[in-house]
Amino acid sequence: MTEPLKPDADQPMSVDERLALDKFEPDEEPFIVVATDVCRTCVTKPCLYVCPSQVYRLDKGELVYNTDGCIELGACGIVCRHLGKGAIRWNYPRGGRGVEYRFG
């Protein structure tokens, strides 16, 4: 795979432009598993507010999630355990999978 062109260091980049430079290698094994039946009983649903990648969202009142584009912050698992109901099991993807940050 060819490397993307390096951005011009003299030109400021937005967060979205920087994230677009990242490489994502999907993992066949899920690194985030959510017990959605437990989510139904969670009133606060802190995962909706802490994830910068918007992995979690409500669809017709039900929590749904899609790990595509997850930047592996892990905050969802932390807030779920401490402020929610502990429904999210989060681990890093297997070696060589997941997000690869490029150019800061």
C-alpha positions as CSV (number, residue, x, y, z in Angstrom):
1,M,0.0,0.0,0.0
2,T,1.4,3.4,-0.9
3,E,1.9,6.0,1.9
4,P,-0.3,9.1,1.8
5,L,1.3,12.4,1.0
6,K,2.6,14.3,4.0
7,P,0.5,17.4,4.7
8,D,2.2,20.8,4.3
9,A,3.5,21.6,7.8
10,D,2.8,25.3,7.2
11,Q,-0.9,24.8,6.6
12,P,-3.1,24.2,9.7
13,M,-5.3,21.2,9.6
14,S,-8.7,20.6,11.3
15,V,-9.2,17.6,13.5
16,D,-11.4,16.0,10.8
17,E,-8.6,16.4,8.2
18,R,-6.1,14.8,10.6
19,L,-8.4,11.9,11.3
20,A,-8.8,11.3,7.6
21,L,-5.1,10.6,7.4
22,D,-5.4,7.7,9.9
23,K,-5.4,4.1,8.6
24,F,-8.0,1.6,9.8
25,E,-7.4,-2.1,9.5
26,P,-10.6,-4.0,10.6
27,D,-10.4,-6.9,12.9
28,E,-12.7,-9.9,12.2
29,E,-12.9,-10.5,16.0
30,P,-15.0,-7.8,17.8
31,F,-12.9,-5.7,20.2
32,I,-16.1,-4.0,21.5
33,V,-19.0,-6.1,22.7
34,V,-22.1,-4.5,24.1
35,A,-24.8,-6.3,26.1
36,T,-27.6,-4.3,24.6
37,D,-30.1,-5.9,26.9
38,V,-28.3,-4.3,29.8
39,C,-28.2,-0.9,27.9
40,R,-32.0,-0.9,27.9
41,T,-31.9,-0.5,31.7
42,C,-29.3,2.3,31.7
43,V,-30.9,5.7,32.1
44,T,-27.7,7.8,31.6
45,K,-26.2,6.1,28.6
46,P,-22.8,7.9,29.0
47,C,-21.3,6.1,26.0
48,L,-23.5,8.4,23.7
49,Y,-21.7,11.5,25.0
50,V,-18.1,10.4,25.5
51,C,-17.2,8.7,22.2
52,P,-15.6,11.2,19.8
53,S,-16.1,8.7,16.9
54,Q,-19.8,8.4,17.5
55,V,-19.6,4.7,17.6
56,Y,-22.8,4.6,19.8
57,R,-26.2,6.1,18.9
58,L,-29.9,5.7,19.6
59,D,-32.1,4.3,16.9
60,K,-35.8,4.3,17.8
61,G,-34.9,4.3,21.5
62,E,-32.5,1.4,21.2
63,L,-28.7,1.7,21.6
64,V,-26.9,0.6,18.4
65,Y,-23.2,0.7,17.8
66,N,-20.8,0.4,14.8
67,T,-17.0,0.1,15.5
68,D,-16.0,1.3,12.0
69,G,-13.9,4.4,12.6
70,C,-13.3,3.8,16.3
71,I,-10.2,5.6,17.4
72,E,-9.6,3.2,20.3
73,L,-9.9,5.8,23.0
74,G,-11.6,3.3,25.4
75,A,-13.6,6.0,27.2
76,C,-16.8,4.2,26.5
77,G,-15.8,1.2,28.6
78,I,-14.7,3.4,31.4
79,V,-17.8,5.5,31.7
80,C,-20.0,2.6,31.2
81,R,-18.4,0.8,34.1
82,H,-18.4,3.8,36.4
83,L,-21.5,5.8,35.3
84,G,-23.5,3.3,33.3
85,K,-24.4,-0.3,33.9
86,G,-21.2,-2.1,32.8
87,A,-22.6,-3.3,29.5
88,I,-19.6,-2.5,27.3
89,R,-16.6,-4.9,27.1
90,W,-13.8,-3.1,25.4
91,N,-10.3,-4.4,24.4
92,Y,-7.7,-3.2,22.0
93,P,-7.9,-5.0,18.6
94,R,-5.5,-7.8,17.9
95,G,-1.9,-6.8,16.9
96,G,-1.8,-5.2,13.5
97,R,-5.5,-4.4,13.5
98,G,-7.4,-1.3,14.4
99,V,-6.3,2.3,14.0
100,E,-2.9,3.5,12.9
101,Y,-2.3,7.2,13.6
102,R,-0.4,9.1,11.0
103,F,1.2,12.5,11.1
104,G,0.0,13.5,14.6
